[in-house]
């Protein structure tokens, strides 16, 4: 996935993260300067769905405009070999390895 916040913000005339943060606050989303900076400069590893709804409302777009699917990147992470059920290694459980005792 590619995070497209800055491009969508630019399309709405928002060129600075402080302006975006101000508009989010006006829409009901108080966001810290640090979190806004990470959303603005890079791809977030996580984002709350409620926050994403407000961002979409401020930018007047849908989630597909902010989260762009990149099938080539997903395909690159796929293993080269295709494993069927007959080729999978058996999984053996590890019983009793370094487990702590429950509280008394």
MODELLER restraints for C-alpha pairs under 7 A, 6 or more apart:
rsr = mdl.restraints
at = mdl.atoms
rsr.add(forms.Gaussian(group=physical.xy_distance, feature=features.Distance(at['CA:1:A'], at['CA:67:A']), mean=5.98, stdev=0.5))
rsr.add(forms.Gaussian(group=physical.xy_distance, feature=features.Distance(at['CA:1:A'], at['CA:68:A']), mean=5.39, stdev=0.5))
rsr.add(forms.Gaussian(group=physical.xy_distance, feature=features.Distance(at['CA:1:A'], at['CA:69:A']), mean=4.72, stdev=0.5))
rsr.add(forms.Gaussian(group=physical.xy_distance, feature=features.Distance(at['CA:1:A'], at['CA:70:A']), mean=5.52, stdev=0.5))
rsr.add(forms.Gaussian(group=physical.xy_distance, feature=features.Distance(at['CA:2:A'], at['CA:67:A']), mean=5.69, stdev=0.5))
rsr.add(forms.Gaussian(group=physical.xy_distance, feature=features.Distance(at['CA:2:A'], at['CA:68:A']), mean=4.99, stdev=0.5))
rsr.add(forms.Gaussian(group=physical.xy_distance, feature=features.Distance(at['CA:2:A'], at['CA:69:A']), mean=6.52, stdev=0.5))
rsr.add(forms.Gaussian(group=physical.xy_distance, feature=features.Distance(at['CA:2:A'], at['CA:70:A']), mean=6.95, stdev=0.5))
rsr.add(forms.Gaussian(group=physical.xy_distance, feature=features.Distance(at['CA:3:A'], at['CA:43:A']), mean=5.26, stdev=0.5))
rsr.add(forms.Gaussian(group=physical.xy_distance, feature=features.Distance(at['CA:3:A'], at['CA:66:A']), mean=5.73, stdev=0.5))
rsr.add(forms.Gaussian(group=physical.xy_distance, feature=features.Distance(at['CA:3:A'], at['CA:67:A']), mean=5.19, stdev=0.5))
rsr.add(forms.Gaussian(group=physical.xy_distance, feature=features.Distance(at['CA:3:A'], at['CA:68:A']), mean=6.58, stdev=0.5))
rsr.add(forms.Gaussian(group=physical.xy_distance, feature=features.Distance(at['CA:4:A'], at['CA:65:A']), mean=6.98, stdev=0.5))
rsr.add(forms.Gaussian(group=physical.xy_distance, feature=features.Distance(at['CA:4:A'], at['CA:66:A']), mean=4.66, stdev=0.5))
rsr.add(forms.Gaussian(group=physical.xy_distance, feature=features.Distance(at['CA:4:A'], at['CA:67:A']), mean=6.29, stdev=0.5))
rsr.add(forms.Gaussian(group=physical.xy_distance, feature=features.Distance(at['CA:5:A'], at['CA:40:A']), mean=6.71, stdev=0.5))
rsr.add(forms.Gaussian(group=physical.xy_distance, feature=features.Distance(at['CA:5:A'], at['CA:66:A']), mean=5.70, stdev=0.5))
rsr.add(forms.Gaussian(group=physical.xy_distance, feature=features.Distance(at['CA:6:A'], at['CA:40:A']), mean=6.32, stdev=0.5))
rsr.add(forms.Gaussian(group=physical.xy_distance, feature=features.Distance(at['CA:8:A'], at['CA:59:A']), mean=6.78, stdev=0.5))
rsr.add(forms.Gaussian(group=physical.xy_distance, feature=features.Distance(at['CA:9:A'], at['CA:15:A']), mean=6.84, stdev=0.5))
rsr.add(forms.Gaussian(group=physical.xy_distance, feature=features.Distance(at['CA:9:A'], at['CA:59:A']), mean=6.36, stdev=0.5))
rsr.add(forms.Gaussian(group=physical.xy_distance, feature=features.Distance(at['CA:12:A'], at['CA:59:A']), mean=6.53, stdev=0.5))
rsr.add(forms.Gaussian(group=physical.xy_distance, feature=features.Distance(at['CA:14:A'], at['CA:20:A']), mean=6.38, stdev=0.5))
rsr.add(forms.Gaussian(group=physical.xy_distance, feature=features.Distance(at['CA:17:A'], at['CA:36:A']), mean=6.78, stdev=0.5))
rsr.add(forms.Gaussian(group=physical.xy_distance, feature=features.Distance(at['CA:17:A'], at['CA:37:A']), mean=6.89, stdev=0.5))
rsr.add(forms.Gaussian(group=physical.xy_distance, feature=features.Distance(at['CA:17:A'], at['CA:40:A']), mean=6.29, stdev=0.5))
rsr.add(forms.Gaussian(group=physical.xy_distance, feature=features.Distance(at['CA:21:A'], at['CA:31:A']), mean=6.84, stdev=0.5))
rsr.add(forms.Gaussian(group=physical.xy_distance, feature=features.Distance(at['CA:21:A'], at['CA:36:A']), mean=6.72, stdev=0.5))
rsr.add(forms.Gaussian(group=physical.xy_distance, feature=features.Distance(at['CA:23:A'], at['CA:58:A']), mean=6.91, stdev=0.5))
rsr.add(forms.Gaussian(group=physical.xy_distance, feature=features.Distance(at['CA:24:A'], at['CA:30:A']), mean=6.80, stdev=0.5))
rsr.add(forms.Gaussian(group=physical.xy_distance, feature=features.Distance(at['CA:24:A'], at['CA:55:A']), mean=6.82, stdev=0.5))
rsr.add(forms.Gaussian(group=physical.xy_distance, feature=features.Distance(at['CA:24:A'], at['CA:58:A']), mean=6.71, stdev=0.5))
rsr.add(forms.Gaussian(group=physical.xy_distance, feature=features.Distance(at['CA:27:A'], at['CA:54:A']), mean=6.88, stdev=0.5))
rsr.add(forms.Gaussian(group=physical.xy_distance, feature=features.Distance(at['CA:29:A'], at['CA:51:A']), mean=6.99, stdev=0.5))
rsr.add(forms.Gaussian(group=physical.xy_distance, feature=features.Distance(at['CA:38:A'], at['CA:44:A']), mean=6.83, stdev=0.5))
rsr.add(forms.Gaussian(group=physical.xy_distance, feature=features.Distance(at['CA:56:A'], at['CA:62:A']), mean=5.63, stdev=0.5))
rsr.add(forms.Gaussian(group=physical.xy_distance, feature=features.Distance(at['CA:56:A'], at['CA:63:A']), mean=6.58, stdev=0.5))
